[in-house]
Amino acid sequence: MFSMSEKELGKKWDKCLADSAVKLGTGLGLGIVFSVLFFKRHTWPISLGSGVGLGMAYANCQNDLRLHYLQHEGQKD
C-alpha cells in the first residue's frame, strides 16, 4: 500500500487546522450576530453556529486525509 510522507501529512494537518479555525470563527461570529439580532440574546445560535463550523471542518479534513488512499485504490504494488 502507499504511504504518505511526513512532509505531505504535515501540510495536510496544517491545512486542516487553518480550515478548522476559519470555519469555527465564522460559525461563532454568525451565531453571535444571529443571537443578538434575531433571538433575544439566547446562546443556542452561538452553539449551533460553532458546531456546524466544526462539523464542516471535520468533514473536510476527513476527506482531505483519505483522498490519498482513495486515489490509489485500484492500483497494485
C-alpha positions, 0 to 999 in steps of 0.5 A, spaced: 500 500 500 502 507 499 504 511 504 504 518 505 510 522 507 511 526 513 512 532 509 505 531 505 501 529 512 504 535 515 501 540 510 495 536 510 494 537 518 496 544 517 491 545 512 486 542 516 487 546 522 487 553 518 480 550 515 478 548 522 479 555 525 476 559 519 470 555 519 469 555 527 470 563 527 465 564 522 460 559 525 461 563 532 461 570 529 454 568 525 451 565 531 453 571 535 450 576 530 444 571 529 443 571 537 443 578 538 439 580 532 434 575 531 433 571 538 433 575 544 440 574 546 439 566 547 446 562 546 443 556 542 445 560 535 452 561 538 452 553 539 449 551 533 453 556 529 460 553 532 458 546 531 456 546 524 463 550 523 466 544 526 462 539 523 464 542 516 471 542 518 471 535 520 468 533 514 473 536 510 479 534 513 476 527 513 476 527 506 482 531 505 486 525 509 483 519 505 483 522 498 490 519 498 488 512 499 482 513 495 486 515 489 490 509 489 485 504 490 485 500 484 492 500 483 497 494 485 504 494 488 
